[in-house]
Amino acid sequence: MVTKDTAAKRNRQNIKRNLRNRMAKSAVHTAKRKFAAAVKAKDKERARSEFISLSKLIDTAAGKKIYHKNTAARKKSRLHKMLNSIDAQ
């Protein structure tokens, strides 16, 4: 049986976890914008370093179950494709 105390604790936990997840996703989005800007500017070295830091953030988020592992792999694959598009141009 769920009492008011356990429901209140569960709510506190959910708020904390939601904040932690949003912070991690926000960091990924910010890094992705920096990476996209580097790709658009065709700056291969900066794009490569941004990709490395971005993929680390994505892997960390996936490890903490913020992203599903397949979602993380899909995101990294698409980003890597963007990085390789600099060579093609």
N, C-alpha and C positions, 0 to 999 in steps of 0.2 A: 504494500500500500504506500502510495506517495503522499507524504505530508507536505505541509507548507514549507517547512525548513529545507527539505530535499529539493523541492521545486525552485526555491529561491537560490539555493546553491548552484543548481544546474543552470539557472538563468545567468548568474554571475560568471560561471565558467564559459557559457556561450558568448557572452559579451567580450570576455578576454580573448577567446580564440578568434572571434570575428575580427577584432582589432588587429591581432597578430597576422591573420591571413590577409587582411586588407593592406597592411604595411608591406608585406612580402610581394603581393601582386602589384602594388604601386611602384615598388622598386624595380620590378621587371618591366613595367610599362615605361618608366623613365629611361631605363637603360636601352629599351627598344627604340625609343625616340632618338636617342643619341646615335645609336647604330644606324638607323634609317637616314639620319642627316649625313653621316659619314659616307654611306653608300651613295646618296644623292649627289654629294660633292665629289664622288669618285676618288676619295682618299683611301686607298687600299690599306695602308698601314694602320691608320686610325680605325678603319672599319674592322680590321682583323683584331685589334686589341679590344675594341668595344664588343665584338662577337665573343671573345674569350670570357670577358667579365659577365656578359649577358647569359651565356650558357651556364656559367657557374651559378648565377642567381636562379636560373630555371631548374637546374639539377638540385640545388638546395631546397627549393620550394617543393619539388617532387619528392624529395627524401622526407620532408615533413608532412607529406600527404596533402599539401595545399593544391597541387596539380596532380592529376592521375599520371602515371608513368608514360602512357601512350600520348597523352596531351602534351607532356613535356617533350617527348621525342618528336612529335609533329611540329611543335613550335621551333625546335632547334633545326629540324630539317628544312623548314621554310626559310629560316634566317640564313642557313648555310647556302641555300639556293640564291638568296639575295647577294650574299658575299661573292659567290662565284660569278654572278652576273656582271660584276665589275670587269673581270677578265674578258668576258665575251664582247664587251663594248670597245 
